Amino acid sequence: MTQATVTTNFDEARIDAIFAAIDQCSQPGAAVGIAIDGTPVYRRGFGLAHMELPVALGPGMRMRIGSTTKHFTALAYLLLCEEGRGSLDDPIGRHLDEIGEATGRVTMRQLMGHTSGIRDAMTVSMLTNGAPTKVSDADLLANYRAIEDVDFAPGTSWSYNNGAYVLLTAAIERITGETLDAVLRKRIFEPVGMHDTMLRRWDDGFVPNSAALHFRAADGRFTRDYMGSEVSGAGGVVSTMDDMLRWLRHMDAPHVGSVESWQLLKEPHRLANSTSTGYGLGLVIGNYRGVETICHAGGVIAGNSQMIKVPAAGLDISIAVNRADLNAADLANRIIDACVEGLDAVIDVLFEKVDGVFVSPADARVIELQAHGEMQLMGIDGAPGLPVTAEEDGNLRLPEIMSFIRQSARRDGTSLVFADFGNEDRLLPVVPEPDARLGDRAGHFEAPSVAATAWIVEAGDDYRLRIEGRLGRAEYRLSPLTETIWKAASLGPFGMLGGIVTFAHDRHGFEFAAGRMKGMRFTRLQ
């Protein structure tokens, strides 16, 4: 792909207009930092740091940056590799000998690049223990002792995996004999001058100069609901927009990390089918409207962030929001639109919106298409439907802010052909059975590899899946897609969590799949 020739034209008023809707003092909002050629040109906060206090957000206030943390953690491991204390091709089992074989054989490179195929223990925990349950990194590591299966063979596909970075965190701590907190502070943050940046593992304590997170409930209220899991190398960093601009400038001429290490951070992996993942070691190498970008967004239950560079324009952007109903990545793209001239035009392709449910004969993946007004929504294995757009070749693609996930779908007769990082699968349509009943599929089940038991319960027209994990429990409302395929929606505070329950035809068990994770197998207890 030929890169567009672009120039930068910064207009403060145009940036102000992007944030006008949240420029108020009664609700949470966003903090923004923009730099051109390494020099800050825009530093603002909009909205409140905390709804109970008259304190405005600002670019010098600590905010969660979520998974933007990952490239810091990856760099910490690369620094150890530079010293000969580790290798990208080490199996993780070399550093963590207590974990099971299915997990222990994958390499550090595959863990950091999301090509390992291992189960995501963080997702498993949220689905079985409930997202608000307090779960430590040590608890998640314990899961990897028992997990015996994988989502796919290492190096054959790509799937975002927070659990992989829990393993990476533990490996760094074993090698150094220090906490990741100390490693990041001494080896990365302090040398770069990021004195307000730190690892914050839990949300139930207090950290000075920090903005609070605000979840948006289904009824529109802001609430205090947070994810219960400890977050370390997968997404635990808090930073300020001022510190993040310092980091983005450092990325142009780094003195922390060798040239080779930075090349590895930014070099996309290639799968066994030769498809580029577009993902290096904690960094996304993308393309926005014809111009290359280097970025990584971060999401937590009640906020999110975006860190993005447009090298050809000398443009650096860092945004963090402390409310669940704003998207920092979308705001960053709007800033690029406003600041960069010469971008490719946005082409809207008209296409017919359709409804349908499609199932893969190969791996039981379920994709739902739903026509919702002018939007076409696509949901994968019970995940909330996302608005997709059509390209001129007829492929339906995920929203621009998720374009780094290289998945697409196209209609082929009555079938749906789904491309997942170069691996194509033909899904067949199924006839919806909204009046299906559970009948003798109800019962008591277990999944020893994830230390969980489950009950499928039918009470009149109310169908429930109740799962009890090692540390907590989760409950889902079931609704039928067909007689054997049911959609599970969380009854906890985080309604976006859920999945697909597919019953075995022999009625001896079911699989519970969720978004990017293949089905957890539950077998009937007699």
Solvent accessible surface area in square Angstrom, and as a share of the most:
residue,aa,sasa,rsa
1,M,199,0.89
2,T,125,0.73
3,Q,81,0.36
4,A,19,0.15
5,T,126,0.74
6,V,17,0.10
7,T,84,0.49
8,T,44,0.25
9,N,70,0.36
10,F,57,0.24
11,D,57,0.29
12,E,74,0.33
13,A,70,0.54
14,R,119,0.43
15,I,0,0.00
16,D,48,0.25
17,A,67,0.52
18,I,20,0.10
19,F,1,0.00
20,A,64,0.49
21,A,98,0.76
22,I,13,0.07
23,D,93,0.48
24,Q,55,0.24
25,C,111,0.66
26,S,73,0.47
27,Q,62,0.27
28,P,0,0.00
29,G,0,0.00
30,A,0,0.00
31,A,0,0.00
32,V,0,0.00
33,G,0,0.00
34,I,0,0.00
35,A,1,0.01
36,I,34,0.17
37,D,118,0.61
38,G,11,0.10
39,T,83,0.48
40,P,61,0.39
41,V,56,0.32
42,Y,5,0.02
43,R,118,0.43
44,R,82,0.30
45,G,25,0.24
46,F,11,0.05
47,G,5,0.05
48,L,14,0.07
49,A,5,0.04
50,H,44,0.20
51,M,79,0.35
52,E,116,0.52
53,L,97,0.48
54,P,131,0.83
55,V,64,0.37
56,A,72,0.56
57,L,8,0.04
58,G,17,0.16
59,P,17,0.11
60,G,35,0.34
61,M,25,0.11
62,R,33,0.12
63,M,5,0.02
64,R,15,0.05
65,I,3,0.02
66,G,2,0.02
67,S,14,0.09
68,T,1,0.01
69,T,0,0.00
70,K,0,0.00
71,H,0,0.00
72,F,0,0.00
73,T,0,0.00
74,A,0,0.00
75,L,0,0.00
76,A,1,0.01
77,Y,0,0.00
78,L,3,0.01
79,L,13,0.06
80,L,0,0.00
81,C,31,0.19
82,E,85,0.38
83,E,87,0.39
84,G,66,0.63
85,R,100,0.37
86,G,11,0.10
87,S,44,0.28
88,L,14,0.07
89,D,89,0.46
90,D,10,0.05
91,P,57,0.36
92,I,0,0.00
93,G,21,0.20
94,R,153,0.56
95,H,24,0.11
96,L,0,0.00
97,D,124,0.64
98,E,49,0.22
99,I,16,0.08
100,G,16,0.16
101,E,146,0.65
102,A,15,0.12
103,T,1,0.01
104,G,10,0.09
105,R,130,0.47
106,V,1,0.01
107,T,30,0.18
108,M,0,0.00
109,R,81,0.29
110,Q,40,0.18
111,L,0,0.00
112,M,0,0.00
113,G,0,0.00
114,H,2,0.01
115,T,6,0.03
116,S,1,0.00
117,G,5,0.04
118,I,2,0.01
119,R,6,0.02
120,D,5,0.03
121,A,0,0.00
122,M,7,0.03
123,T,19,0.11
124,V,1,0.01
125,S,2,0.01
126,M,29,0.13
127,L,3,0.02
128,T,2,0.01
129,N,8,0.04
130,G,10,0.09
131,A,5,0.04
132,P,70,0.44
133,T,32,0.19
134,K,121,0.51
135,V,3,0.02
136,S,30,0.19
137,D,16,0.09
138,A,70,0.54
139,D,33,0.17
140,L,0,0.00
141,L,21,0.10
142,A,24,0.19
143,N,16,0.08
144,Y,0,0.00
145,R,137,0.50
146,A,45,0.35
147,I,3,0.01
148,E,143,0.64
149,D,38,0.20
150,V,43,0.25
151,D,20,0.10
152,F,35,0.15
153,A,55,0.43
154,P,40,0.25
155,G,17,0.16
156,T,50,0.29
157,S,13,0.09
158,W,12,0.04
159,S,18,0.12
160,Y,33,0.12
161,N,7,0.04
162,N,27,0.14
163,G,0,0.00
164,A,0,0.00
165,Y,0,0.00
166,V,2,0.01
167,L,0,0.00
168,L,0,0.00
169,T,2,0.01
170,A,9,0.07
171,A,0,0.00
172,I,0,0.00
173,E,46,0.21
174,R,122,0.44
175,I,36,0.18
176,T,26,0.15
177,G,69,0.66
178,E,62,0.28
179,T,72,0.42
180,L,0,0.00
181,D,41,0.21
182,A,17,0.13
183,V,1,0.00
184,L,0,0.00
185,R,109,0.40
186,K,97,0.41
187,R,67,0.25
188,I,0,0.00
189,F,2,0.01
190,E,81,0.37
191,P,61,0.38
192,V,20,0.11
193,G,22,0.21
194,M,1,0.00
195,H,132,0.59
196,D,56,0.29
197,T,8,0.04
198,M,65,0.29
199,L,10,0.05
200,R,34,0.12
201,R,45,0.16
202,W,68,0.24
203,D,36,0.19
204,D,99,0.51
205,G,36,0.35
206,F,204,0.85
207,V,28,0.16
208,P,102,0.64
209,N,73,0.37
210,S,34,0.22
211,A,13,0.10
212,A,21,0.17
213,L,18,0.09
214,H,12,0.05
215,F,11,0.05
216,R,75,0.27
217,A,21,0.17
218,A,122,0.95
219,D,100,0.52
220,G,33,0.32
221,R,143,0.52
222,F,36,0.15
223,T,25,0.15
224,R,149,0.54
225,D,47,0.24
226,Y,62,0.24
227,M,36,0.16
228,G,13,0.12
229,S,6,0.04
230,E,14,0.06
231,V,12,0.07
232,S,1,0.01
233,G,0,0.00
234,A,3,0.02
235,G,6,0.06
236,G,0,0.00
237,V,0,0.00
238,V,2,0.01
239,S,0,0.00
240,T,1,0.01
241,M,1,0.00
242,D,26,0.13
243,D,1,0.01
244,M,1,0.01
245,L,8,0.04
246,R,93,0.34
247,W,0,0.00
248,L,0,0.00
249,R,119,0.43
250,H,13,0.06
251,M,10,0.04
252,D,95,0.49
253,A,81,0.63
254,P,44,0.28
255,H,126,0.56
256,V,11,0.07
257,G,17,0.16
258,S,36,0.23
259,V,122,0.70
260,E,113,0.51
261,S,5,0.03
262,W,9,0.03
263,Q,111,0.49
264,L,52,0.26
265,L,0,0.00
266,K,68,0.29
267,E,86,0.38
268,P,44,0.28
269,H,26,0.11
270,R,166,0.61
271,L,9,0.04
272,A,86,0.66
273,N,60,0.31
274,S,79,0.51
275,T,34,0.20
276,S,23,0.15
277,T,1,0.00
278,G,2,0.02
279,Y,2,0.01
280,G,0,0.00
281,L,2,0.01
282,G,0,0.00
283,L,0,0.00
284,V,8,0.05
285,I,28,0.14
286,G,20,0.20
287,N,62,0.32
288,Y,21,0.08
289,R,65,0.24
290,G,4,0.04
291,V,0,0.00
292,E,68,0.30
293,T,5,0.03
294,I,15,0.08
295,C,17,0.10
296,H,7,0.03
297,A,38,0.29
298,G,5,0.05
299,G,52,0.50
300,V,33,0.19
301,I,28,0.14
302,A,1,0.00
303,G,2,0.02
304,N,27,0.14
305,S,3,0.02
306,Q,13,0.06
307,M,1,0.00
308,I,6,0.03
309,K,10,0.04
310,V,1,0.00
311,P,62,0.39
312,A,50,0.39
313,A,11,0.09
314,G,19,0.18
315,L,0,0.00
316,D,4,0.02
317,I,0,0.00
318,S,3,0.02
319,I,0,0.00
320,A,0,0.00
321,V,3,0.02
322,N,1,0.01
323,R,17,0.06
324,A,38,0.29
325,D,67,0.35
326,L,38,0.19
327,N,61,0.32
328,A,0,0.00
329,A,10,0.08
330,D,61,0.32
331,L,11,0.06
332,A,0,0.00
333,N,16,0.08
334,R,104,0.38
335,I,0,0.00
336,I,0,0.00
337,D,55,0.29
338,A,11,0.09
339,C,1,0.01
340,V,6,0.04
341,E,87,0.39
342,G,49,0.47
343,L,22,0.11
344,D,72,0.37
345,A,81,0.63
346,V,102,0.59
347,I,119,0.60
348,D,125,0.65
349,V,45,0.26
350,L,168,0.84
351,F,53,0.22
352,E,146,0.65
353,K,61,0.26
354,V,34,0.19
355,D,100,0.52
356,G,20,0.19
357,V,16,0.09
358,F,5,0.02
359,V,25,0.14
360,S,2,0.01
361,P,97,0.61
362,A,85,0.66
363,D,59,0.31
364,A,41,0.31
365,R,25,0.09
366,V,1,0.00
367,I,0,0.00
368,E,31,0.14
369,L,6,0.03
370,Q,92,0.41
371,A,38,0.30
372,H,98,0.44
373,G,71,0.68
374,E,157,0.71
375,M,87,0.39
376,Q,2,0.01
377,L,26,0.13
378,M,3,0.01
379,G,4,0.04
380,I,23,0.12
381,D,7,0.04
382,G,7,0.07
383,A,31,0.24
384,P,73,0.46
385,G,34,0.33
386,L,57,0.28
387,P,53,0.34
388,V,7,0.04
389,T,83,0.49
390,A,10,0.08
391,E,69,0.31
392,E,143,0.64
393,D,95,0.49
394,G,42,0.40
395,N,24,0.12
396,L,12,0.06
397,R,81,0.30
398,L,14,0.07
399,P,23,0.14
400,E,85,0.38
401,I,53,0.27
402,M,48,0.22
403,S,59,0.38
404,F,58,0.24
405,I,34,0.17
406,R,92,0.34
407,Q,27,0.12
408,S,7,0.04
409,A,1,0.00
410,R,84,0.31
411,R,105,0.38
412,D,63,0.33
413,G,66,0.63
414,T,98,0.57
415,S,11,0.07
416,L,0,0.00
417,V,6,0.03
418,F,1,0.00
419,A,22,0.17
420,D,16,0.08
421,F,1,0.00
422,G,47,0.45
423,N,57,0.29
424,E,111,0.50
425,D,30,0.16
426,R,114,0.42
427,L,0,0.00
428,L,84,0.42
429,P,62,0.39
430,V,42,0.24
431,V,122,0.70
432,P,78,0.49
433,E,74,0.33
434,P,100,0.63
435,D,130,0.67
436,A,16,0.12
437,R,118,0.43
438,L,1,0.01
439,G,47,0.45
440,D,96,0.50
441,R,11,0.04
442,A,29,0.22
443,G,25,0.24
444,H,65,0.29
445,F,1,0.00
446,E,58,0.26
447,A,2,0.01
448,P,96,0.60
449,S,33,0.21
450,V,12,0.07
451,A,43,0.33
452,A,4,0.03
453,T,43,0.25
454,A,0,0.00
455,W,90,0.32
456,I,5,0.02
457,V,45,0.26
458,E,53,0.24
459,A,65,0.51
460,G,50,0.48
461,D,118,0.61
462,D,49,0.25
463,Y,18,0.07
464,R,47,0.17
465,L,0,0.00
466,R,101,0.37
467,I,1,0.01
468,E,70,0.31
469,G,11,0.11
470,R,115,0.42
471,L,71,0.35
472,G,15,0.15
473,R,167,0.61
474,A,15,0.12
475,E,55,0.25
476,Y,4,0.01
477,R,113,0.41
478,L,4,0.02
479,S,54,0.35
480,P,23,0.15
481,L,23,0.11
482,T,13,0.07
483,E,77,0.35
484,T,21,0.12
485,I,11,0.06
486,W,0,0.00
487,K,61,0.26
488,A,2,0.01
489,A,50,0.39
490,S,23,0.15
491,L,65,0.33
492,G,39,0.38
493,P,60,0.37
494,F,2,0.01
495,G,52,0.50
496,M,86,0.38
497,L,36,0.18
498,G,9,0.08
499,G,0,0.00
500,I,2,0.01
501,V,0,0.00
502,T,35,0.21
503,F,7,0.03
504,A,41,0.32
505,H,153,0.68
506,D,86,0.45
507,R,84,0.31
508,H,114,0.51
509,G,6,0.06
510,F,5,0.02
511,E,60,0.27
512,F,0,0.00
513,A,14,0.11
514,A,11,0.08
515,G,19,0.18
516,R,104,0.38
517,M,3,0.01
518,K,55,0.23
519,G,9,0.09
520,M,3,0.01
521,R,142,0.52
522,F,2,0.01
523,T,75,0.44
524,R,56,0.20
525,L,62,0.31
526,Q,197,0.88
